[in-house]
Amino acid sequence: MKKVERINIIMRYINNRSHFTISEIMQEFNISRSTAIRDIREIEAMGMPLVAEVGRDGGYFVMHNSVLPAVRFTDNEIKALFIAFMATRNQQLPYLKSRQSLAEKLLGLISENQQDDLVLLNQILLFEGTNPNNPDLLELSDLPHPILERLIQFLLLDRFLLITIIEEKGIKSYPIYLLNLYREKSQWLIEGFNVKEEKKQIFHVDNLTDVEPYPMKKGLTKQKILEKLRKQEEEINLVLELGPKAIAQYKKYHPLKVSISYTNPYQATAILKTFINVKNSEELAEITNWLLFLGEDIKAKEMPEEVVEYVQERLHLFLPKVVPVKPHLDTLG
């Protein structure tokens, strides 16, 4: 780790603690005592108000109500921030309106040479959803559903919510404990525990009309809810290993209940574990057709016999009947 990076990380480490010692810095960052002391002195010289305590267990603490020195970014950190901005363009992310002011502040912190590098990257790198005719970092487009930011504000205060959803039969309200808010297949989804029916449900954020806190929790806590869900979980009966081609197909389409875990840092292989209700003919057909969609770049580690039989049946339907071809008279000698 370079010195500039280490000092920046140490500054954040110090700022998050009321008290620290040289020994803690040595252990946390795997550096010698002399290096730790030099880094602390340099941080003090930069303006961080540290007060030393004398004694056997003495250390340092940061004076309260003090202004921290300016954060310094390395070239790689600047590029990482910039590329993250580019990759999230047109992704219907919340707080998109704040991206312009944030980008302007970041650009104001860097040198002209660093800015030139970012301009070049902006011309070369294209991500999914990028308009190649107008790849502007500060472009604001594809705003998410307006209720998304309101939903986030409420869940930061309390995960027990009363959400109102537009359904085919009309408008209905659900008291939920929000487990996860995530984006999948270009849609924002809520995974919530229905407090009244005591079951897990998925809700589309685009169908929300209102959200508010839900005070009637009936003595429920996060621990109690997770325990209820653990008891309701079905046993995993489908385990697959996915190669790069199957992962590419997975990214194009996959059922909401199915997720994968990457098994290497390059996301070239993954493991898929899920439960298939083989007694539900619709679910069996859906999952089987989807497995065929994934292609041949999969290895089945565990699969219900019903799924194997259904796959074989589907493949048989695709295979044409072989009709013997009689030789034409002209081809006979």
Secondary structure, DSSP 4 states (H G I P E B T S, - for coil): --HHHHHHHHHHHHHT-S-B-HHHHHHHHT--HHHHHHHHHHHHHTT--EEE--STT--EEEPTT-PPPPP---HHHHHHHHHHHHHTTTS--TTGGGHHHHHHHHHTTS-HHHHHHHHHHHHH---TT--TT---TT-------THHHHHHHHHHH-SEEEEEEEETTEEEEEEEEEEEEEEETTEEEEEEEETTTTEEEEEEGGGEEEEEE----TT--HHHHHHHHHHHPPPP-EEEEE-HHHHHHHHH---TT--EEESSTTS--EEEEE---TT-HHHHHHHHHHHHHH-SSEEEEE--HHHHHHHHHHHHHHSPPP-PPPPPGGG--
